[in-house]
Structures are given as structure tokens and as C-alpha cells.
């Protein structure tokens, strides 16, 4: 049974004139006869893949090593969006994906922001975030990822009712894994000497539910430059709080974190924002990366049961 929609090519041709294209990329995926899901970036693709199991194909629109904030879709990726039976995106996080989906998507579109209850941005310096007043980094909260899994399962069950029970069962198994991860975070961070964490940019605000307070060098924009006043505030904070570690992150330059750590005489470590995989993390997944982050936080904050 084919899941392709007649008319998709015509709709695509009409819309391409208004879309930014960034080269041809690789060949479009072969039509498999299974439903196809286009996921905007890694955490969404992880959820979609776990829920889809063997019954649907999932394409991550953000390539490994790519910075999802900066994504501009290629021609091939635009065709993928047009042909997908389901597009999973996070409204406002990647404008290129939002615009492309609005113009060419012929299938269902699931905006994760509509099901995960995004929290307001909280920044210590009052900086404006590129993504508006809501913090998009919901995947740092395993329970919000579970809410997305349930929504993806409902969408795939409607698209492919013959495999409805399998999609729902896959979501339940993922929900259990995410609940276990949540329990590990609650236990691991329950008794720590420190509760303040200094990071490169504020991609970790949802971890506040585990009792942590995050101070960002670059606030919520990974490309922003901190002001002298921000750096002075962080110097004072680190001394007053006894900060042991300044965290940089994967997929971004560690230069500012390294400089600040050197000035303070403390160590540096890496927290992965889990926005995408790289060559170094190609064999990891969302669950393992989150557990690696937990171990790093336990060590830096002198928690009672470091891993």
C-alpha cells in the first residue's frame, strides 16, 4: 500500500518560489510503502523513531553535527516535508521548517509546542531570546518527551490504523523509559552541596524541576556575546556559590566557557544540550546522553551519590 499523495509534486512546485533553498543535498529517500515521518531535529526524531518502530520511516531534517537553530532546508529536505505523511516540528524553533511545512506539507503536521506545555523564558540578564517568550528546550524534561511520544502515537495510529496497537504499545514502552530517566534525575540530584550550574547558553532551564538553578554565559542564544556586566556577575556568582565547574556544550564553541573557567581557576566540562548527534556521539541516543549529563551534574554539584 502506497502512502504518497497525488498532487504533492504540484503543490511543491507552486511553493518552491517562496522558499529558501540551500543546494541539492542527497537523493530523496526511496518510497517504502510505509508511512513517512519528517522530524525537524534530533529529539523529535528520537521520539518518532521509537514510536514508529518497524512500521514507519523517520527522516531527521537536521543532519548529524548540524546546529538545529541555524537549519535551512535543502531542496531534497523540502521534498521530504512535502511528501511526508507526518511532519513533527517545534513551532518557532526553526523558522525554515515552519515556513516549508506551512507551504508544502501535504500530510499531517504535529507542532510539539501544542502538546508539551512550554515554560516561559527565565533569563538572569533579561535578554530577549530568538524564539520568543517561551523556552523551546522542552526535551530536557523526560516527562514532556513522554507527552510528545503519546501525541506522535496518536497521529501515526490515525495515519496507519492497521498498526495502531503497535504504535500505542511503542509509546508506552518509551514512556516507561522516560519515567525511569526522570526517576534517576530526581534521585541523583536530590542531595547536592551546590544547586547552581554555569553553562554556555541557557538550554537547560527545564532541569530546574530537579532543584537546579542555571546561570548562562550566553543566555538563550548560543551565538550571543556576553556583556562585561554579565561576565562580572558570573565571576561574583561563581566565587560566592563555590562553583567547581563551567560547562560548555557540544555543537558550539567552548571558548567563552574555557576563558571564564581559567579566570576563576575552576574546571570545565561538557553538557550536551541533546539537540543533535555528532561524530563523537553517533553511537549514543537521547537516553544515554541525558544520563551522561546527569553524571556530570552530580560530580560538579557534589551530589551524594555520584555515578
PyMOL commands that set and color helices and strands:
alter all, ss='L'
color gray80, all
select helices_A, chain A and resi 8-18+42-52+68-70+75-83+95-104+112-114+138-140+142-159+161-188+205-210+228-241+255-264+286-300
alter helices_A, ss='H'
color red, helices_A
select strands_A, chain A and resi 35-39+56-60+86-89+108-111+119-120+134-135+196-199+213-216+245-249+267-271
alter strands_A, ss='S'
color yellow, strands_A
deselect
rebuild
show_as cartoon
